Every structure is written in C-alpha cells, then in structure tokens.
C-alpha cells in the first residue's frame, strides 16, 4: 500500500502542474478613444498658445481693465439683475405651475396663456416694450374708475430702465420656470400625493412637504441652466442703457476704441460667474439627489476616475492561478 502511494505521488504533482493555467489580465484597449484624447489635448494646447501669443488681444489692457471700478460696478449690477430676476421668476413660476395643474379652467387657462405669450416672444422685444410702456399708458393708476383711486403715478417716472429690465427678465424667467416646475411636479408619482392625503394632510401641505421636495431632484438641473442663461441674458438690457457689465464695457471702448480687450474682460467675468454658479448647481444636485442611486460625479471625481483607470492599465500584469 505504501509503495503504491509513493509511486502515484509524482504523477499527481505533474497532473496538478499541468492543470495550472496562467490567466493574464489585460485591460481593454481603446485605440480610437486614446487617439481622440491626444488630438483634443493637442488642439487645446494649440488654441491656448495661439490666443496667449496673439498680440492683438492686448493682454496688458485686459489686465488693466479687469478690475476697473466701472467694470466692477457693471458686474455688480449684472449679479443684482440676475438675483432679483431669478427670485421673481422662481416665485412666479411656482404660482403659474400650480395654476397650470389646477382642474379649474379660470386658473389653468390664464396660466397657460401667460406661459405661451412670454415664451413665444423674444426677450429683447420684451425689454424694449417695457421700456416704452409710457407710449401706451402715460400714467398708471389702481382703483375703482370714477369712484376712488388708490395709486397713481407717471409711467416715465415709475418704469425706469432698471425697472423695465427687471420686469422683462423676471416675467420671461417666470414663464420658463413654470414649465420646469410643472414638469418636476408631474414627475412625482401620484401615489405620493394619495398617501399624504390618506394621512389627513391638506393639499397645500402635501405639495409643500411631500411633492416639492421630491420634485426638486428633477427641477434643479434645468433650473440651474435657466438661471445661468439668465445671467448671460442680462446683457440684453444694455440696449436700454442699464449700466450692467456689457454696457459698462461699451461706454469704455466707445471712448478709447479698444473693443477687443474690453470684450475679452467681459467674457472672462461672465465665464467666472457662470463657473461659480455651475459649482453651486452641482452641490444642489448632489444634495437633492441623495438616495436616487446615481449621484452626479464632480469634475475632480471624473479626473480621479480617469487617472485610476490609466494607472490600472499600466500596472504590471497579474497572474491568477486556478
């Protein structure tokens, strides 16, 4: 018996060695993606070099006017218009969205007409229209005709260029916001509303405590994009002489004829403001997207994942024995 095991032992070892298979891990190759990435990087480097070395951009003047007090005043006015118009638009959008969803025609039809009118006419036309409102109504009054007048004012004094810009931007933003908010509310499962009513909650409380918090996950991305678009859209009020960022730059380059450097300054400030707003939008999306199962990856996280994958591809191959 002993001699049998001694004779069969080398044979079993040889069988085990022959059964051992070397499994080499190879990362999946993406030649087209790698070539496209290299080309894009080269194109970006070339574009940066071409812009930075072009003397016609006059970067010394760009740096000189970057923090000019007139430019900073215009930037402050642009941010003020954005914040106030956004507040008007969001508040009005919530009201119009709720009216649109109402089964009462006297509420839903005017809300629908409001959205159709302000979304269907160009924003620039609305800005000029509000600025020239005095041509239609020289005086504005509130009260009962022939009985009592509660408020009366001259339209030229009441509708200043800043007021006209706020009215145009706020009402136009309210029309777009109403559709965004309505889409978010519709996106919440109807069973959530029924569950809230079954608990004895009033419809207003159901909307405020159950529906809107869940709808925010859908509302935030397009609302953020809309507000960023509004920030850039404030440049349209320069046609009615509101001293926002673009108008301030126009005043300067109309005096020194340095159009390109001043427009470059304006572009840099708009880019900086939209970047900050994009970061805020990203954090809001992550906050309201908790529990959704697909949180939005950040810019740094995207690069970290790319570097991790690149590191995994260049690691020495590993051998797995089975």
Secondary structure by P-SEA (a helix, b strand, c coil): caaaaaaaaaaaaaaaaaabbbbbbbccccaaaaaaaaaaaaaaaaaaaaaaaccccaaaaaaaacccaaaaaaaaaaaaaaaaaaaaaaaaaaaaaaaaaccccccaaaaaaaaaaaaaccaaaaaaaaaaccccccccccccccccccccccccccccaaaaaaaaaaaaaaaaaaaaaaaaaaaccaaaaaaaaaacccaaaaaacccccccccccaaaaaaaaaaaaaacccccccccccaaaaaaaaaaaccccaaaaaaaaaaaaaaaaaaaaaaaaaaaaaacccccccccaaaaaaaaaaaaaaaaccbbbbcc
